[in-house]
Amino acid sequence: MSDFKSDLAMNSLTSENTLVAKLSAVPAADLSTLATMIDSGPLLPGFVWIKTTVAWEATRRAGNAGPFPRHQIQPNSISDAITAIWNLSAQFRGDIKDAQMSPIVELLNCAVANLRARSEEDALHAAFRTARLRV
């Protein structure tokens, strides 16, 4: 039987592994295009995290990666980050006829799912801590 904390840890790891796999599938030129688009836009929390993950992937491909970067987005900004990343993904979805862009769409959609999962995980952790304080 598994417990609450180990289930959350496993879900988090699975989510990160999926995101890493999606990053790995994006060609280097497309990662550069994504980084350039993020640099030319507003400095939004979701964009900062995506830019960090793109930089991490470039470093990983060079053989020097450290731990995968967890987002540092404040809980009250998660929904804005999700919206920003989803809107960025829409820019690439609009150009889906170019087969080379689909890995970016998959990456950004996975990033949105990762943030949603983290948001739910954070809420569950908070509820768990609150419940323990009441006991």
Long-range contacts (C-beta under 8 A, 24 or more apart in sequence): 4-124, 4-128, 8-121, 8-124, 8-125, 11-117, 11-121, 12-117, 12-118, 12-121, 15-113, 15-114, 15-117, 15-118, 16-68, 16-114, 18-110, 18-113, 18-114, 19-53, 19-68, 19-107, 19-110, 19-111, 19-114, 20-57, 20-68, 22-103, 22-106, 22-107, 22-110, 23-53, 23-54, 23-56, 23-57, 23-60, 23-107, 24-57, 25-103, 25-106, 25-107, 26-57, 26-103, 26-104, 26-107, 27-100, 27-103, 28-58, 28-61, 29-100, 30-100, 30-101, 30-103, 30-104, 31-57, 31-58, 33-104, 34-104, 34-107, 37-88, 37-91, 38-88, 41-88, 44-80, 44-81, 44-84, 45-71, 45-72, 45-73, 45-74, 45-77, 45-80, 45-81, 45-84, 46-71, 46-73, 46-80, 46-81, 46-82, 46-83, 46-84, 46-85, 46-88, 46-111, 46-115, 47-84, 47-85, 47-88, 48-72, 49-73, 49-81, 49-111, 50-85, 50-88, 50-108, 50-111, 53-111, 71-114, 71-115, 71-118, 73-115, 75-119, 75-122, 78-115, 78-118, 78-119, 79-119, 81-115, 82-112, 82-115, 82-116, 82-119, 85-111, 85-112, 85-115, 86-112
